[in-house]
Amino acid sequence: MIGGGIAGTSAAWALAEHHDVTLVETERELGVHATGRSAAILSETVGHRTVCALARASRPFLEQPPVGFADHPLTAPRGLLWIGRREDTALLDQIAAMAASGVAPTARRVDPEEALRLVPALRPAAVDGGGVWEPDARAVDVAGLLAAYARGARHRGAHQRLGAPVRACTPRGDGWTVLLDDDTLVADVVVNAAGAWGDAVATSAGITPLGLQPLRRTACLVPAPDEVASWPLVMDVGERCYFEPESGGLLLSPADEHPSDPVDARPETEDVAWALEMLAETTTLDVRTVRREWAGLRTFTPDRAPALGWDGGAPGFCWLVGQGGAGIKSAPAMAAAVAAVVGDRPWPADLPALGVAPADLDPARFVPTPR
Ligand SMILES: Cc1cc2nc3c(=O)[nH]c(=O)nc-3n(C[C@H](O)[C@H](O)[C@H](O)COP(=O)(O)OP(=O)(O)OC[C@H]3O[C@@H](n4cnc5c(N)ncnc54)[C@H](O)[C@@H]3O)c2cc1C
């Protein structure tokens, strides 16, 4: 398993039930990159329909993990309010329609008055197109979830190699040789869960990349009055900003998407300044200082749904990439799907009813078929 973010760690846990697994991670800790920088919302209305469906399939696990998996609850009530201006109503209608297609049955369109009742500090002009209210969105304890997967994987016998970048993979008989700086591993199967580095790992194995695009997103923690503690996450449908209560203040993001190479992402001053400006335009809060700022890479496939499945040209090489802005909320369902693919077992029973078939995730959809 290459990559110790939420994708690789959750999949290692799932696979370790029936297989020998070694998780290999460049950094000296798990979850340093996208996973450690997330806003961590379990929402069934944000993103591609497929990731919303995967989030719905993940909800039972996140709300009620298996006995002994975690020693405290991994989610808490939050709610999510999409807001929009008059010119944004078509976008709000689209979200409400997707929700009603079975992925978020309790979400509903609200008028401007109801949106203002939910968050009185919103400026009426920012919400004159009304909103979509998703009452069952929940906050996820990402650190707790990642630690529980890592601990569970260890208990199931998985090995961890931290501070161990994979330099290359080469085919060897029916499997692979995986080259580290000071060691060589052999494996029947390689799972590429390297996040923003997914295409680089494939290239190092002589495999055609999928065209993954890391997009930098900025977030910051700002001081705010006590009243914000009971707010839901508020997300502007026109991608101006989003914010939610966090650590006695607000987590605020300008919802930016700057194309990036796979790197240790850093926030840019102008993106943080833009976030403060958008908060002032959207709410009556007067915020001028920032307690902490950071950035992370959300890595997308060309169609913005994840890629999970065997590479068509390289037997034993399984892709698990392109989780975009949804890798936390979709991790349990994706991990179950990886276990099915790698273990050659039936597709998870709950996914077809939600409209997710293996073909929806198959990386082959990005590789041109030879004539
Ligand atoms: C600001 C922000 C807000 C977000 N909000 C949400 C949200 O509300 N809900 C949600 O579900 N998701 C959210 N996300 C998205 C979520 O964080 C990601 O989808 C998820 O963390 C991706 O996990 P990953 O394991 O694929 O990637 P990563 O966490 O980046 O892990 C990939 C790992 O692979 C390792 N690696 C790379 N190359 C190699 C190599 N050659 N050898 C060994 N290891 C290697 C890297 O070091 C890295 O640790 C947000 C992200 C950001 C940045």
The ligand as a Tripos MOL2 file, in Angstrom:
@<TRIPOS>MOLECULE
LIG
   53    58     1     0     0
SMALL
NO_CHARGES

@<TRIPOS>ATOM
      1 C1         -8.8590   22.4030    2.8390 C.3       1 LIG1
      2 C2         -9.3820   21.0010    2.5860 C.ar      1 LIG1
      3 C3        -10.6650   20.6840    2.9970 C.ar      1 LIG1
      4 C4        -11.1620   19.3980    2.8020 C.ar      1 LIG1
      5 N1        -12.4160   19.0860    3.2820 N.ar      1 LIG1
      6 C5        -12.8750   17.8130    3.1890 C.ar      1 LIG1
      7 C6        -14.1210   17.4450    3.7600 C.ar      1 LIG1
      8 O1        -14.8260   18.2800    4.3470 O.2       1 LIG1
      9 N2        -14.5360   16.1430    3.6540 N.ar      1 LIG1
     10 C7        -13.7780   15.1980    3.0120 C.ar      1 LIG1
     11 O2        -14.1980   14.0510    2.9420 O.2       1 LIG1
     12 N3        -12.5950   15.5250    2.4580 N.ar      1 LIG1
     13 C8        -12.1190   16.8040    2.5250 C.ar      1 LIG1
     14 N4        -10.9240   17.1450    1.9600 N.ar      1 LIG1
     15 C9        -10.2630   16.1600    1.0890 C.3       1 LIG1
     16 C10        -9.5110   15.1020    1.8390 C.3       1 LIG1
     17 O3         -8.6350   15.7100    2.7690 O.3       1 LIG1
     18 C11        -8.7370   14.2700    0.7940 C.3       1 LIG1
     19 O4         -9.6180   13.7800   -0.2030 O.3       1 LIG1
     20 C12        -8.0630   13.0730    1.4320 C.3       1 LIG1
     21 O5         -7.3280   13.4580    2.5630 O.3       1 LIG1
     22 C13        -7.1450   12.3920    0.4280 C.3       1 LIG1
     23 O6         -6.5000   11.3520    1.1010 O.3       1 LIG1
     24 P1         -5.3190   10.5500    0.4360 P.3       1 LIG1
     25 O7         -4.9220    9.4880    1.3900 O.co2     1 LIG1
     26 O8         -5.6990   10.1760   -0.9480 O.co2     1 LIG1
     27 O9         -4.1560   11.6500    0.2460 O.3       1 LIG1
     28 P2         -3.0180   12.1430    1.2550 P.3       1 LIG1
     29 O10        -3.5780   12.3960    2.6170 O.co2     1 LIG1
     30 O11        -2.3160   13.2720    0.5970 O.co2     1 LIG1
     31 O12        -2.0780   10.8960    1.3770 O.3       1 LIG1
     32 C14        -1.2320   10.4700    0.3230 C.3       1 LIG1
     33 C15         0.0610   10.0180    0.9760 C.3       1 LIG1
     34 O13         0.8810    9.3730    0.0080 O.3       1 LIG1
     35 C16         2.2260    9.6120    0.3830 C.3       1 LIG1
     36 N5          3.1100    9.3440   -0.7600 N.ar      1 LIG1
     37 C17         3.1420   10.0120   -1.9230 C.ar      1 LIG1
     38 N6          4.0980    9.4840   -2.7450 N.ar      1 LIG1
     39 C18         4.6490    8.4530   -2.0570 C.ar      1 LIG1
     40 C19         5.6950    7.5450   -2.3550 C.ar      1 LIG1
     41 N7          6.3500    7.5660   -3.5280 N.pl3     1 LIG1
     42 N8          6.0380    6.6190   -1.4270 N.ar      1 LIG1
     43 C20         5.3800    6.5790   -0.2310 C.ar      1 LIG1
     44 N9          4.3790    7.4360    0.1130 N.ar      1 LIG1
     45 C21         4.0210    8.3590   -0.8000 C.ar      1 LIG1
     46 C22         2.2200   11.0800    0.7770 C.3       1 LIG1
     47 O14         3.3240   11.4140    1.5790 O.3       1 LIG1
     48 C23         0.8780   11.1950    1.5040 C.3       1 LIG1
     49 O15         1.0110   11.0670    2.9090 O.3       1 LIG1
     50 C24       -10.3790   18.4200    2.1410 C.ar      1 LIG1
     51 C25        -9.0850   18.7370    1.7360 C.ar      1 LIG1
     52 C26        -8.5890   20.0220    1.9510 C.ar      1 LIG1
     53 C27        -7.1870   20.3200    1.5170 C.3       1 LIG1
@<TRIPOS>BOND
     1     1     2 1
     2     2     3 ar
     3     2    52 ar
     4     3     4 ar
     5     4     5 ar
     6     4    50 ar
     7     5     6 ar
     8     6     7 ar
     9     6    13 1
    10     7     8 2
    11     7     9 ar
    12     9    10 ar
    13    10    11 2
    14    10    12 ar
    15    12    13 ar
    16    13    14 ar
    17    14    15 1
    18    14    50 ar
    19    15    16 1
    20    16    17 1
    21    16    18 1
    22    18    19 1
    23    18    20 1
    24    20    21 1
    25    20    22 1
    26    22    23 1
    27    23    24 1
    28    24    25 2
    29    24    26 1
    30    24    27 1
    31    27    28 1
    32    28    29 2
    33    28    30 1
    34    28    31 1
    35    31    32 1
    36    32    33 1
    37    33    34 1
    38    33    48 1
    39    34    35 1
    40    35    36 1
    41    35    46 1
    42    36    37 ar
    43    36    45 ar
    44    37    38 ar
    45    38    39 ar
    46    39    40 ar
    47    39    45 ar
    48    40    41 1
    49    40    42 ar
    50    42    43 ar
    51    43    44 ar
    52    44    45 ar
    53    46    47 1
    54    46    48 1
    55    48    49 1
    56    50    51 ar
    57    51    52 ar
    58    52    53 1
@<TRIPOS>SUBSTRUCTURE
     1 LIG1         1 GROUP 0 **** ****
